[in-house]
Amino acid sequence: MKDNIIKVDNLILGGGISGIFLGLKLAQKNKNNFLILEKENRPGGLCRSFKIGSSYYDIGAHALHKKAIESSKELRQIINSDNLYCQKREAKVFIFGKLIPHPFQLHLFYAPIVVKIKCFISFLIRPKLTSNNLFEWLQEKFGKQVCKYFLFPYNEKAWRTDLRNISTNWVSRVSFGTSKFLKGLLFRGDQNYNSNEHVCYPNIGGFENMFLKSIEKINNNIKINCEVFKIDLNNKIVKDSDGKMYKYNNLISSLPVDVLIKKLLVNKNETIIDLVEQLEKVSTCLVTFLAKKHFSSLQRIYIPDKKYLAQRIIINSNSSQSLKEKNESIFSLEISYKDKEKLPDKNIILDNCKKLLKDLEMIKNDNDILDYNIDFFEYMYPTQTIQLEQILSKVKMYLKNYNCYTIGRFGSWNYANIDGILNEVNDLINNEIKI
């Protein structure tokens, strides 16, 4: 029996970007006795891309901020920055029956005059709150009317939860400020007014292509089509769905932390189980259309109106020069959900998404649709709830007692960018784990 056990120093669960980055770091340190177990047929996780027609689409809205690349030599080496196409981000909000620059709260110049007046007055008398949740924070920063027209309906569609339950830990992503608000109210403009105004994407293929060469470097250390079945923290053994067993010194998991806890064989701690059951996430139905060419430079459209199921459209055919040159357009529509069973019928979803594209004049009629895919991703966006930090600290401390560590978007339940994931991996290697 012992002869059938594969022994490794560092066993990594999940071949998403965090697992790949960790593997690269171990290889750089000549710690090559590691293995990555990936349940899909190729690594990449949520950064994988899919082909439709001669074009590509991604799992959601993917791009790399140019400033993140410029500030990190290590990231430039990993992604092969010479093969990137960088451009100004162009995003719009579909509201009042027209497209206006995103973010809405900083481009009120384009709103109807009555709306502008209401938003301006509301901004002047906005409440002074001690905000520890998103609902109050948005009102404090922008006033009730801006929240009424866009910020509340959009975020409710995107997060599918009470905004009072969402913390303010991540609001650095939201651009705000009195001078920005007034400038956007009084003057025409289409700037994003944030530090991530320029984004980058692979010259060729989908977002996944950014990491292919790095994956090749550690390909011999990756086992695909390998789903973790049970984990024995006491004896440091992982068993996969085929019955193979892996003995490790350190276990690093990028699996969703609630999934990880459910796979524990004998280390079932009721307190920990109760904690991870409180974690919230958003799942996504991604409806992707291959359509006749629509000439536009738009990359993202945000939709607050609840008569449309989708809250965001990703126009991936505008992500790189090579995709722009193709004689077809790609529209991916994100529909957030909490319970898949409560989603409308497939035909209702398709008709609603087509109606949105027609209203946006991105297609003329159904004949403009050449092909489509509907994908469902259960783990898409981790919700940053108020109690999240307290939950994670207890869970991570418990696992660390068994030389088990969690990283990645759902391993750490953190909606991090690529550069943030790299920082997390570096912190693990430098400060947490003994390799």
N, C-alpha and C positions, 0 to 999 in steps of 0.2 A: 504493500500500500504506500509506503514512504517513497518508493521509486516513482510513483505517479504524481508526486507533489512537486510543483515547480517552485524553486526558491529564488527570491529576488530581495534585494535590499530595500528598494522603494517601489511599491505597487501603486499605480495611479489609476483611479477609476474614472473613466470618461475621457474621450479624446477630443473634447472641444478645445477652444483656443487656450484656456487656462491650463489644461492638461498638456497641450503641445508646448506652450511656453515653459512649463516646468520641466518637461523632457529635454528641451533645448538647453536649459540652465544646467541640468544634471550632466548632460553630455559635454558641455563646455568645461565643467569641473572634473571631467574624466571619471564621473560616477556613473558608469555605463550599465551597471547591473540594476536596471529599472525596466518596468513593463507597463504599458498603457493598455487597459482593457476598454474597448469601444463596442457598444452593442449594434451600431449602425454598420453599413457596408463600406463606409469610409469615414475618416476623422473629419473634424471641422465643427461639429456641433451646430449651433445657431448661425455660424458663419458659412455654412455650406451654400452653394448656388445650384440652380437647376436650369436646364435648357428648355426653351419652348420656341419652336421655329428655329431660327438661326441666332436667337438672342438668349439672354440670361435674366433670371430674376433671383432675388435673395429671400431669406427668411426675415421679412420685415425691412425696415429702412436702414441700410448700411452705408456708411461712408466714414472715412477717417479724417479727423480734423487736421488741417495743414499745420497748425501751431503745435500740435502734439508731435508730429513728425519732426518738425524743426527743432524742438526742444529735447529730443531723445535720440542720441546716436545709436543706442542699443535697439530701439524700435526701428530705426532706418535700416539697420543690418538685417533684422528679422524679416521685414516685409519687402526688401529689395526696392527701395524708394526710387530707383532710377526708372522703374517701369510703372509709374503712376501718372494718372491724368488729374490735374488739380484745376478747380474752377470756383467761381463765386457761387455760394449757395443761393438758389432761387426758389423760394417757397411762398405760397399764397394761401389765403383763407377764403373759402367759399361761403359768403354771408351776404345778406340783403340782395340775393340773386346775382351777385357779381364776385369777381376775384379781387381781393385787396392784399397788399403785402403782409407777410407774416413777420413778427407777431402782431396780432390784432391790436393789443393794448398800446402799441407804439406807432400805430399807423392810422389813427382815428381821422386824419385828414380826409380819408376816402369814404368815411361813413356818411350816411344822410345827415343833414344839418340838425335835425331834431335829436338824433342819437348823439351827435358831437356835443351838443349843449348839455344833454342829460349826463353824459359821461364826464364832462368838464366840471359841472357843478358837484357831481357825486365824488369826483376826485378831490375837490377842494374841501369837502366836509367828510372825507373818509374817516371811518372810526379808528380810534386809538386803542388797539387791542394788544393784550399780551399773548401773542399768537404762538401756540405750540402745535397747531394743525393747519393743514392746507386751506381749509374753508375760511378761517379767520385771516390767515396770512394774505391771501389774495385780496380780500376786502380791504385790509389795512394798507396794502401797497397801491391798489388801483381803484378802489371805490366800488360801491355795490352795482352800479350800472354796467361797468366794463365786465364785471363778473356775471351779471345777468345775461348780457348779449353773447359772450364768448367763453370766458374762463370757466364758469360753472358747467354749462352744457357740454363743452368739449371734454373737460376732465372727467365728468361723470360718464360720458360715453367710453372714454379711454380706460378708466380704472374700474368701472362697474362696482363702486363701493361708495359709502358715505365719505365725503371729503373731510369730514371732521375726524375721521379715523386715520388719515394720512399725515405723516409727520412733515416737518419742514427741513429735514436733514439734506434733502436733495435739491432745494430751491435755487442753488447757485446756477442751475441750468436755465432759470427763468430770468430774462433780461428786464430790468426795471430801473426806476429813478425819475425824479421830478423833471429834470432837464430833458431827459429822453422822452418822457410822456408829453411834455409841452411842445417839443420840437415836432414830434409825430402828429400832434393835434393841429398845429398851425401851418406846417410846411409839407409840401409834396416830397416823397422820397421812398426808396425801396430797400433801405439797408436793414440788416437784421439787428443792428445795434448790440452786438455781442462780440466776444473775442474769437468765436469760431465761425467767422463769416466765409471762410474758404474751406472746401472739402476736397478729398482725394479718393480716387477709385482706380482699380487696375486698368491699364491701357487695353488689355485683352481679357475677354471672358467676364465672369462674375466676381463678386467680392472674395469668394473662396480662393481665387487665383493669387491673391495677395500673400497667401501662406503656403502655397504648394511646395515651393523650393525648401522652405524650412521643414515641412513635414517629411520631405524626402530624406533629409539628413538623419532622421530618427525612425525611419519607416520600419527598420528591423526590430524596433522596440515597441511596435504597435500591433496589437492583436484585434482584428475587426470581427464583426459578427459574434461578439462575445459579451453576453449579458450577465451581469452579476446576479447570483441567485441568493446566496446566504453569506453572512459575514460573522466570523467568530473572533471577537476582539480579544478575548482571553488568550486564545492559542495563536492569534495572529494568522488566521487562515481565511481565505476567500474561496468560495465555491461558485463556479459559473453554471449556467443553465445546462451545459453538456456534462456536468459532473466532474470537470477538471478542478483541481485544487491548487492554490497558490499560497505559499508561505512567505511572509514578508517581515521586515524589521519596522518599516514605516508605511502607513497607509494614508495616501492623500486622495481625497475624493472630491471630484467636481460634480458628482451627482447632486440633484436637488436634495437638500439636507433632510427633508421629510421622507424622501424615498430611501435615503441611506439608513435612517433610523428604523424604518420598517423592515429592512433586510437583515437586521441584527439577529443572530441566532439565539444566543443565551444571555446577552447583555441588555435585556429589556428592562428599562427603567421607566416606570409609569410617569414620573414627573417629567422626564425628557419627552416621552411620547405625547403627553398633554401639551407641552410647550410647542412642539413642531406642528401640532394640529391647529394652532392658532395662527400660523403663518398664512398670509394671503398672497395670491398670485393672479395674474390675468392671462387667460388663454386667448389664442387668436385663430380666427378663421381667415385665411389668406386667399382671396379670390384674384387670380391673375388672368388677364386677358391679353392675348396676342391680337393686335388690331392693325388695320391699314394705317399707313403713316400719318401721324398727326404732327404738324410742324410747330414746335414749341420748345422753349428752353427751360420750362418748369421741371423741377425735380420732386417737389412735395406739394400736396394740397391738403389742408386741414378743414374738416367739415363738422361744425358744431350742431347743425340742424338734425334733430332726432328722427325726422322722416326718412333720412338715409341711414342705413345700417352701419356703413363704414364711417370711421372717424378720421381716416387718413388715406391718401392715395400716394403711392410711390411710383414715380415714372422712371423706371430703371433704364429705359432707352435713351435717357439724357444723362446717364452717369459717366460716360466716357466718350471720347471722340469716335472710337470704333463702333460703339453701340449707336451713336447718333447717325452714323453713315449708313446704317442698315435701313432697308425699305419697309420697316415695320415698327410699330410702337408697342411698348410693354407697360401695362397699367396693373399694379398690384394694390388691391384694396384691403385694408386691415379692418376686421370686425372683432372687437374685443368681446369676450364672454366669460362667465364664471361657470356655467353649467351647459355643456354641449347639448343636452337633451332639450333645453329651452330655446335653442336656436330655431329659426323658421325652417321650413322645408327648403331643400336645395334649389328648387325652381324659383321660390320666392326670393331667396338670396340673390340668385343670378339676375332676376328681373329688376330687383331693387338696385343692384350695382350697375346694370346697364342703364337704368333710368338716370342715375347720377352722372354717368359719363355723357349721356345725351344732353342733360341739362348744362353740363360744362362745355358742350360742343366739342368734345374730344372724339366722339363718334357721331355719325349722322343717323345710323339705324343699325339694327342687329346684323345686317349683312357686312358691316365693317369689322365684325368679330371673326377672326380667322381660326382661333383656337382658345381654349381656356383650361385652367387647372384650379381645383379647390383643395387646399391643404389645411390641415388642422394641427396646431401646435399647442399642446396642453401647458407646457412650461415656456412662456414667452417673456413676460415682464414681472419681476418680483415687486410686490407692493410694499412701499416703505411705510409701514404702519407705525403708530406712536410707540407701541410696545416692542418693536422689532429688535432694537439694540439689546434690551434686557433678555429677550428670548435667546438671541444668538450667542451672547456672552456665556450664558449658562450651558447651552448645548455644546459650544466649542470647548469649554473648559472640561466638560464631562468626557468628550471624545479624546481630548489631549492626554488624559490619564492613561489611555490605551495606545499612545503613539498614533493616533488617528487625527488627521487634519482635513479641513474643508476649505475649498477655494472656488472661485468662479462666480458667474452670475447668480446661480441658484445654490451653489455650495456656501456662499457667503450672503446670499439673498440680497445682492447689491446690484442695482442697475448701472453697471460700470461700463465705460468706454474701453476700447482696446488698450489704450495707454494706462488706464486704471487697473486693468487686469494684470498687465505686466508689472506694475508697481506692487500689486498684491503678491504675485509670485516671488518677486525679489525680496519682499519683506518676510515671506515664509522661509525662503532659503537662508537669509542672512540672520534672522532673529528668532525663528520658531523651531525649525526642524534640525535635528542632528543627522547630517548625511555622511 
